[in-house]
Amino acid sequence: MDADIDAVRVAMTDDGPIPVVVLAPDDEEGVLPIFIGFEEAVSIARGMEAEDIGRPLTHDLTLDLVEELGGRVTSVVVSSLEDNTYIADLHIDTPRGETVVDARPSDSLALAARTNAPIEVEADVFESGRREREEFDQLQDIREVAELGP
């Protein structure tokens, strides 16, 4: 099923802030939260805002490498859940044809945010992780927690 990045939020816990990217599938009730690292959350937020901070960060560099080698990110698929860990496939069109690269969802979503590549979530993965949107609406936006300047 097709999905969009609904938000990048931060849950405040006794152990500190825990970032979560919230995916919202089209025409579905509920959302799929994926808890990720702080740096990846900031990178996704920067990609969503098309923020240029001058020197490329890791996801900017990765995208630059893909494009300089003649490739193009065509889609991201959150394909499975294994031992409470989400697995994603990064689809890239290359001069040799399409290739699929195993990647963390956070890295894949950071690239999708920079390229507007479509995001898909396998139906069974969504059903196993589905939560109510309201659970995440009250959480702070990552931009309120992290300073996103250069």
Secondary structure, DSSP 4 states (H G I P E B T S, - for coil): -EEEEEEEEEEEETTEEEEEEEEEETT-SSBEEEE--HHHHHHHHHHHTT---SS--HHHHHHHHHHHTT-EEEEEEEEEEETTEEEEEEEEEETTEEEEEEE-HHHHHHHHHHHT--EEE-HHHHHHH-B-THHHHTSEEHHHHS----
